[in-house]
């Protein structure tokens, strides 16, 4: 049932899910592309655009609240660490953020909270997301081709494999909710931080 929905609304589902859990979503979609149910190029485009859209949301949400609640973010284990990285490797960190599992929401949020310019973030994130989508998309397609040699009569088992991959997506999406903790911290206090405690904006 879930696999059939993925085939019918596949590109929309890739767009939505890739922004939260990209790797598992892209691997599942590229398997279906290899089996002929989706187009690989459209899967890659949908994943890249969905990722960019989600990162824009996290970035601008943090940009709106982050400067006022930066100390709350610093107290969070993940977001506090990323804020430190952002001060030293801002552009590079955004560029590779899609390859940093566990920090994919934290990095755009930290970039927004630290004051990186919207134009700079958008340009770097767009390039990084495109590279990520092509890399993981082609890797997933290659893995699917390898499965064809390893699994006899793959077509008989393809829906079981697709179902397992989609179940992995759902589990990953459920676990990804913990990454939103830092974003909730930005709304935890209505009092702005003192001016001397606010970070310098990243140029």
C-alpha positions in Angstrom: 0.0 0.0 0.0 2.7 2.5 1.0 4.9 1.5 -1.9 1.9 2.0 -4.3 1.4 5.4 -2.9 5.1 6.2 -3.4 4.8 5.2 -7.1 1.6 7.3 -7.6 2.8 10.4 -5.7 6.5 9.5 -5.7 8.0 12.9 -6.7 5.9 14.8 -4.2 6.7 12.4 -1.5 10.4 12.6 -2.3 10.2 16.4 -2.2 8.5 16.4 1.2 10.5 13.6 2.9 13.9 14.6 1.5 13.9 17.8 3.5 13.8 15.8 6.8 15.4 12.5 6.0 17.2 12.7 2.7 19.4 9.6 2.4 16.8 6.9 3.1 14.2 8.7 1.0 16.6 9.0 -2.0 17.7 5.4 -1.7 14.1 4.2 -1.7 13.2 6.4 -4.6 16.2 5.4 -6.7 15.4 1.8 -6.2 12.0 2.4 -7.6 13.6 4.4 -10.4 15.8 1.5 -11.3 12.8 -0.8 -11.4 11.1 1.6 -13.9 8.4 3.1 -11.6 10.0 6.5 -11.4 12.5 8.6 -13.4 15.9 8.9 -11.9 16.5 12.5 -13.1 13.2 13.7 -11.6 13.9 11.8 -8.3 17.2 13.6 -8.0 15.7 17.0 -8.8 12.8 16.5 -6.4 15.2 15.5 -3.6 17.5 18.5 -4.2 14.6 21.0 -4.4 12.9 19.5 -1.3 16.2 19.7 0.7 16.8 23.3 -0.4 13.2 24.3 0.6 13.5 22.7 4.0 16.9 24.3 4.7 15.4 27.7 3.8 12.7 27.1 6.4 15.2 26.1 9.1 17.5 29.0 8.2 14.9 31.7 8.2 13.2 30.4 11.3 16.5 30.5 13.1 17.3 33.9 11.6 14.0 35.3 13.0 14.5 33.9 16.5 18.1 32.9 16.8 19.8 36.2 17.6 17.4 36.8 20.5 17.8 33.3 21.9 21.3 32.4 21.0 22.3 31.4 24.5 19.5 28.8 24.6 20.9 27.3 21.5 24.4 27.3 22.9 23.2 25.2 25.8 22.0 22.4 23.5 24.6 19.7 22.9 24.2 19.5 19.1 23.4 23.1 18.3 26.0 24.5 20.6 28.7 22.5 18.8 27.5 23.5 15.4 27.4 27.2 16.4 31.1 26.9 17.2 31.8 25.2 13.9 29.8 27.9 12.1 32.0 30.7 13.5 35.1 29.0 12.0 33.9 27.2 8.9 30.6 28.9 7.9 30.6 28.5 4.1 32.3 25.1 4.1 30.0 23.8 6.8 26.9 24.8 4.8 28.3 23.3 1.6 28.8 19.8 3.1 25.9 19.9 5.6 23.8 17.3 3.7 26.6 14.8 4.1 26.8 15.3 7.9 24.3 12.9 9.3 22.7 14.2 12.5 23.5 17.8 11.8 21.4 18.5 8.7 18.8 20.5 10.5 21.3 22.0 13.0 23.6 23.5 10.3 21.0 25.7 8.4 19.5 26.7 11.8 22.9 27.6 13.2 23.7 29.6 10.0 20.5 31.6 10.4 21.1 32.1 14.1 24.7 33.2 13.5 23.6 35.9 11.0 24.9 34.4 7.7 23.5 36.5 4.8 20.5 34.9 3.1 22.1 35.2 -0.4 25.3 33.5 0.7 23.4 30.7 2.4 21.1 30.1 -0.5 23.9 30.0 -3.1 26.1 27.6 -1.0 23.3 25.4 0.1 21.9 25.1 -3.4 25.2 23.9 -4.7 25.7 21.5 -1.8 22.2 20.1 -2.0 22.6 19.5 -5.8 25.9 17.7 -5.3 24.4 15.6 -2.4 21.3 14.6 -4.5 23.4 13.6 -7.5 25.9 11.7 -5.4 23.4 9.8 -3.3 21.0 9.3 -6.2 23.6 7.7 -8.5 24.9 5.6 -5.6 21.4 4.4 -4.8 20.9 3.5 -8.5 24.2 1.6 -8.5 23.2 -0.3 -5.4 19.9 -1.2 -7.1 21.8 -2.6 -10.1 24.0 -4.6 -7.8 20.9 -6.1 -6.1 19.8 -7.3 -9.5 22.8 -9.5 -9.7 22.6 -10.7 -6.1 18.9 -11.4 -5.8 17.5 -14.0 -8.1 14.2 -13.0 -9.7 14.4 -9.5 -8.3 11.0 -8.4 -9.7 9.2 -11.0 -7.5 10.8 -9.5 -4.4 11.0 -5.8 -5.5 7.9 -4.7 -3.5 9.3 -6.4 -0.3 12.6 -4.5 -0.9 10.8 -1.2 -1.6 8.6 -1.7 1.5 11.6 -2.3 3.7 13.3 0.8 2.3 10.1 2.9 2.8 9.8 1.5 6.4 13.3 2.7 7.0 12.3 6.2 5.7 9.4 6.3 8.2 11.6 5.2 11.1 14.2 7.8 10.2 11.6 10.5 9.9 10.3 9.6 13.4 13.8 9.7 14.9 14.6 12.9 13.1 12.2 14.8 15.4 14.9 15.0 18.0 16.9 17.3 15.7 14.1 19.9 16.0 14.8 20.4 19.7 17.2 23.2 19.0 14.6 25.0 17.0 12.2 24.8 19.9 14.8 26.2 22.1 14.8 29.4 20.0 11.2 30.0 21.2 11.9 29.1 24.8 12.5 32.7 26.0 10.9 35.9 24.9 13.8 38.1 26.3 16.5 39.0 23.9 20.1 38.3 24.7 22.3 41.3 25.8 23.9 43.1 22.8 27.4 42.1 23.8 26.4 38.4 23.8 25.1 38.3 20.3 27.4 36.8 17.7 28.8 38.9 14.9 27.0 38.4 11.7 28.7 36.1 9.2 29.4 38.0 6.0 
